[in-house]
């Protein structure tokens, strides 16, 4: 067994069960959230909202399904493959979350610029994960840094956003971003029991906060 394989098996069975359950909850939440957003956007006959919410919901479901499957299987070969999907889906999730925000809360060059930037990073990130699938530990810190930086790109668009939507929406976005960011602390500190499950709960909390903001201000 090489170093990468041993890292994959680092979590105990109980921890992996907790990891699977926490993001299994995310699958259910994402399906419910997508359904609610689509019902309202279809009722309002808002094409941009339908497209944005569909992408947002789909990417959210992909993230939680990939994570749940990764933590559910224990065979090393299967787990190594699922890990690529798990980590690559994070890029999709971040870009997917940006999509309805850019479509509905921005306009002009800001809309095009934010969408182009986050989806370009997402696609490059996915390719990067596939190419380096057997060198996870080597690029772990870099990947985490990219996730965080990608998530906070939104701050450069504060001014144009506030010209179209209330400050309250940005507060919800900020709260969700803080949940994701604080969660990475638990992700990084392996000595904490069930640290990964705790990280999952912060991800779920961030997702809920962003959904509530989107539902309140963009629907």
N, C-alpha and C positions, 0 to 999 in steps of 0.2 A: 504494500500500500504506500503510495507516494504522499507528499505533504498535502497536495490538493484534496486527495481522497479522505485523508484523516480530518481535514478541516470540515468537509462535508458531513462527516459523522460526529461532529463535535457536540451537537445537541442530544440530550437524552430522549428516550421515547416519550416520557411524560411532557417534556418541553416541546417536542414536535407535535404532540397532540394539541397542546395549548396554542402553538403557532398556527396549526390548521384550523382550529375552532375560531380563533380571533379573526382570521381573514375569511373564513367561511361565512361569518357574520357579515363581512364586507360584501360578499357576493349577493346575499339577500338584500342588504341595504341598497346596493347599486341598482338592482333590478327594480325595487320599489321606487327609488329616486327617479330612474329613467322613465318609468311608467307615469309618474306624477307630472314630470316636466313635459313629456310628450302630449299627455291629455290636455294640459293647459295651452301648449303652443299650437296644437291642432285646432282646439276650440277657438283660439284667437286668430287662426289662419296666418300665422307668422312663419313664413318660409325660412328666414334666417335663424329663428329660434329652433325650428324643427331640425334643421341641419346641425346647428351648434350643439343642441342637447343630445341628439343621436350620437354624435361623435364623442361627446363628453361621457355619456352613459356607457357606450360600447367600450371605450378605453378603460373606464373604471371597472367594468365587469371583467375585462381581460386581465387587469392587474390582480384582482382578488382571486380569480380562478387560477391563474398561473401560480400565485403564492400558495394557495391552498393545496394544489396538486404537488408542488415542490416539497412541501413539508409533510405530505401524506405518504409519500413513497420513501422506502428506506434502502432499496437496492442502489448501490453506488453508481452504476452505469446509468440507470434511469434518472437518478437524482442529479447527476452531473448535467444531463441534457435539459432537465426541467429547470435547473438553476439558470441556464441561459435565458429561457423564456421568462422566468421570474424577474430577473434583473433588467432584461430588455423591456419588459412591460412597464417598468417605472418611467422610462422615457415617454412611452405612449400615454401613460396616465397624466404626466405633467403637461404634455402638449395638448392632450384632450381636454384638460381642465381649462387651459388658456383659450381654447377655441370659442366657446360661447361668450366668454368675457370679451374677446377681441371683436367678435361679430356684432355683439349687442351693446357693448359699452365703449367702443372706440369707433373712429371713422377715419377715412382718408389714408394717409401714409402711415399713421400709427397702427391702424388695423392691419394693413398689409405687412408692415415691418415686423410687428410682434408675431403674427402668424407665420411669416416666412422664417423668422429666426428660430422660434421654438420647434417648428416641425423639421427644419434643417438639422438642428442639434439632435432632435429625437431620432431621425433616420441615421445620422452618423453614429449616434450612441448605440443604436441597435447593431449596426455593422461592427462597431468596435467590440461589443459584447460577444458577437459570434466569432470574430477573429481571435479574440483572447480568451475563449471559453475555458482553456486549460491553464490559465494564468491569473485566476481570480484574485488570489492573495496579493500578487505583485501589483495589481492595479486597483486594489480595493479603495485606498484613500483617494486616488484620482477620481474614481467613479462617484464616490460619495460627494466629493467637492463639486463635480459637474451637476449632480442632482440638485444640490443646494443652490448653486449659482443659477441654474436654469429656473428653479422655482421662484427666485427673487428678482428675475429680470423685470417683473411687473413694476418695480419701484421707479423705473425710468419713465413710465407712462402715467404717473400719478396725476400730473397736471391735465393732460387731455382727457383722462377718465373722469376727473372731478368736474369737467365742463359739461359732461353728459349725464352723470349719475350722482346721487347723494353721497356724502362722506360716509354714511353708514355702511354702504356696500364695501368700501375700501377697508373699513374696520373689520368686517367679517373675513375679508381676504387676508388681512394682516393676522387675525386670530388663527386662521387655518394654517397659514405659513409658519407661525410660531409653534404650533402644535407639531408640525412635521419636523421643524428644526430642533426643537427640544428633544423630540423622540430619537434623533440621531445620537444623542448622548448615551442613551441606554443601548442603542444598537452597537456603539463602539466599545462600551465597557462590558467585556465578556464575563467578568467576575460576579456580576449581579445575577442571582438566580432568575431564570425565566426572562432574561433581558430582551430576548428577541420577541417574545409575546408582548412584553410591555411596549416595545417599539411598534409592534403591530397595532396596539390600542391607540397609540398616538397618531398613527397613520389614519386609522379609522375616525378618530376625533377630528383630525384635520379635514378629512373628506366630508364629514357631517357638517362642519362649520362652513365650508365652502358651498355645500349644497344649500344650506339655509340662506346664505347670502344671495346665491343665484336665484333661489326660489322667491325670495322676498323682493328683490330689486330688478331682476331681469325677465321674470315671467310676465 
